Amino acid sequence: MNIQTTNRLTPAETALVEAFTAKFTELPGNGDVVAARDVLFDDLKTAGLPTRRIEAWHYTDMKTLLRSIPEDASAPVIEKRDSAVAGSQVAYLRHGKSADTEIVDFEIASFAESLLDGTAAGSLVAADKDDMIGRLNGSFVRDGYSVTVPDEAQIERPLELQVIHGAGQVHTRSPVRFGKGSKATIIERHLSVASEAALVTHVTDLEVQDGAEATYILLQQQGAADTHLAQLRIKLGADANLRLFIINAGGKLVRQELRIDVEGEGTDLSVRGVNLLGGETHTDVTMVLGHNVPNTTSTEIFRNVVFDRAKGIFQGMIRVAPDAQKTDAKMSCNTLLMSDDGEFSAKPELEIFADDVQCGHGATVADISDEHLYYLMARGVPRAKARAMLVNAFVAAIVEELEDDNLVEALEGIISSWLEDHA
């Protein structure tokens, strides 16, 4: 992380220093974990919150946007919610702490255990010099779930990891591993039960090993006052198949980072994202995808809908290493601006160091087509209903790619419900 030009701390930075000082001795971890936390927070304190002078944070100036930090609050009484996808098994984190849960097929354990015995220390590192989220989360993380899909396991019932919280501060982490030759679906779902503000950080370390077929769905449904800072770190083995689907449908200040490394030949990666932005939310999805070996494929499609005074950002970088011949990578970002006061910034990028590849990217920003709107209205559909139908069709097109009726129905329901509230 780049060192700032001033040592003056903002109120938010001051609050973080005070919180770390007050809570440091209470945070779980052995000597190795304590040392890792100390390094992470010292680097965070030295650098300060990132500003627009740092290229990766150009559109999300945290010094300006993160004006205050909510005080830590006692955990409210929270019960797990019904699963988003019918029939799913549910394991939930209650205000940052794992709860008793009965899960079959998947191997699951409290992340706090790996903090206490020190096995988590090696993962508490910053991904790069600008990794504010990794440093903040690693400094404060208390718990989470470690999840493993056993080698060769073929699991039909999805697992939903519910991260439910009230007001205050919540810092969680989830190492997830799909074993060799396995097949399963995991849903990571973030929910708020309070109207007061919360600061939530979450890091998922996702490993898809050789020959595994993984479906991973990330649902962000935070409260209108919440700050949600999350990171999904992904490593893909040989002949791995990952379908990653993301829905952002909440939060006031959201930064969702995808850090993906394709490390095995024959990998097929599909990333689909829907960003539903309303009110005065600021939502930033930043992706860095590295094709590091030959003969791999990836497609990334993001659909964004912007209402009210919302602001959205998509930064997508595909890097093709010199040895990554026969890479086929395509990325697109399409946006509907439904308000004159809304904004969306798209920055797709390619860095290609191999000569035998097929790579491309594109971005569009538009309003609803007048021609399409007229077509529906001429057939008796009211204007508001016609607009809602067209918006729904715009985002539903990529949901249907999941080809699983239960998943498609659940995600379409979430999207339709959000559009009813905002459109």
Secondary structure, 3 states (H helix, E strand, C coil): CCCCCCCCCCHHHHHHHHHHHHHHHHCCCCHHHHHHHHHHHHHHHHHCCCCCCCHHHCCCCHHHHCCCCCCCCCCCCCCCCCCCCCCCEEEEEECCEECCCCCCCCEEEEHHHHHHCCCCHHHCCCCCCCCHHHHHHHHHCCEEEEEEECCCCECCCCEEEEEEECCEEEEEEEEEEECCCCEEEEEEEEEECCCCCEEEEEEEEEEECCCCEEEEEEEEECCCCCEEEEEEEEEECCCCEEEEEEEECCCCEEEEEEEEEECCCCCEEEEEEEEEECCCCEEEEEEEEEECCCCCEEEEEEEEEECCCCEEEEEEEEEECCCCCCCEEEEEEEEEECCCCCEEEEEEEEEECCCCCEEEEEEEEECCCHHHHHHHHCCCCCHHHHHHHHHHHHHHHHHHHHCCHHHHHHHHHHHHHHHHHHC
